Amino acid sequence: MLHRKIGKRIFRPFSAFLKTEQASGIILIVCTLVSLVISNSQLGEQYIHFWHEKIGLIGFGSEFKLSIEHWINDGLMVIFFLVVGLEIKRELIKGELSSIRKATLPMVAALGGMLVPAAIYFIINKSTPTEQGWGIPMATDIAFALGILSLLGKRVPISMKVFLTALAVVDDLGAIVVIAIAYTEKVVTQKLFIALGIFTFLLICNRLKVKNIIVYLIAGGVMWYNMLQSGIHATIAGVLLAATIPMESEFGNQSPAELLEHQLHQFSSFIIMPLFALANTCIVFNINLADIYTSNLGVGIIAGLLLGKPLGIAGFSFLAIKLKLASLPSKASLQKIIGIGFLGGIGFTMSIFISILAFKTPEYQNYAKIAVLTGSLLSGMAGYLLIYRSSKKTEITMIPTEN
């Protein structure tokens, strides 16, 4: 009994921490730092080799093997994209994107936050071997962005958190489309048709009100395998699966989609994303950082995240408000919207993921990853400071004066 009480006292703070908004972001930072330190230590060679070890299934005269890194990027990341797909679906049906009035501002802001960074990158890298990396600065890491926003506590009105969340959901949808269209090299038509056939079957199950989640998960697994073999990135299977899972609930209970999202959310945040960070930030700093920061690739990514994101998000937002297509969120200000724009420049997970798809050479991948980490760090700091300072000014103006 005493041991149980002591155990509860020890683990209660840890359990409470895991429930906070910034927890997943902090864990991702720790995993990234651990990976960078080990990669540049005496254990670096063995550490990097570990992620390239191939494991899989052998039997019936055939084998299916992938490196541990690929199992994470092409396998576990499907679950991450399934959760993202379920979040998008929930927002479209029940949340902040469920009506034109609610959706206009975050959709317009997200569009600007994708187009302007991509344009900046493309202009800088046009007609160079790194031209195809234009999708890298388009992405926003919602875990980090919301984590930093939550550090500001009550200084940030709830309307701004809702705005950032809705914006990031639309941003994720844009990133998924970019991955599916722009970063697919060749397509094995037969496998793609099988995957789409399974997707159609699941849509029919949805229409027939099949609520058994096991049916969707088993069929989704088969769809993932065929999507992987088709040449289109396998993570798209997670988004397609999310689109088929029923959102309707019976007797006031959670719907299958809401239940699955709730069950997978922490697994995605605290297992999959840390593993992704550990496997994909094995960067050996045997190169001159000045070469990265002066290269077209490095400048394009950093400028896209640090300048393109706030210009696109804030610029498109105020254009929409000026044209009376949308209204400013309650208790928001010009500085806070620009601050949200900077937080949108925290690309991290999604930007690193697109970097891996955009470039096949390890040198370009490492350049891109370092630039993503740099741009994300600078964007996060700028966003935090700008929102903090604007909140301080608001507090000063609200202090009553004596007569």
Sequence and secondary structure as in RCSB ss.txt:
>XXXX:A:sequence
MLHRKIGKRIFRPFSAFLKTEQASGIILIVCTLVSLVISNSQLGEQYIHFWHEKIGLIGFGSEFKLSIEHWINDG
LMVIFFLVVGLEIKRELIKGELSSIRKATLPMVAALGGMLVPAAIYFIINKSTPTEQGWGIPMATDIAFALGILS
LLGKRVPISMKVFLTALAVVDDLGAIVVIAIAYTEKVVTQKLFIALGIFTFLLICNRLKVKNIIVYLIAGGVMWY
NMLQSGIHATIAGVLLAATIPMESEFGNQSPAELLEHQLHQFSSFIIMPLFALANTCIVFNINLADIYTSNLGVG
IIAGLLLGKPLGIAGFSFLAIKLKLASLPSKASLQKIIGIGFLGGIGFTMSIFISILAFKTPEYQNYAKIAVLTG
SLLSGMAGYLLIYRSSKKTEITMIPTEN
>XXXX:A:secstr
 HHHHHHHHHHHHHHHHHTSTTHHHHHHHHHHHHHHHHHTSTTHHHHHHHHH EEEEEETTEEEEEEHHHIIIII
IHHHHHHHHHHHHHHHHHTSTTSSHHHHHHHHHHHHHHHHHHHHHHHHHHTTSTTGGGGGGGG   HHHHHHHHH
HTGGGS HHHHHHHHHHHHHHHHHHHHHHHHHT     HHHHHHHHHHHHHHHHHHHTT   HHHHHHHHHHHHH
HHHHHSS THHHHHHHHHHS    STT   HHHHHHHHHHHHIIIIIHHHHHHHH      S HHHHHHSHHHHH
HHHIIIIIHHHHHHHHHHHHHHTTSS   TT  HHHHHHHHHHTT  HHHHHHHHHHH  SHHHHHHHHHHHHHH
HHHHHHHHHHHHHHHHHHHHHHHS    
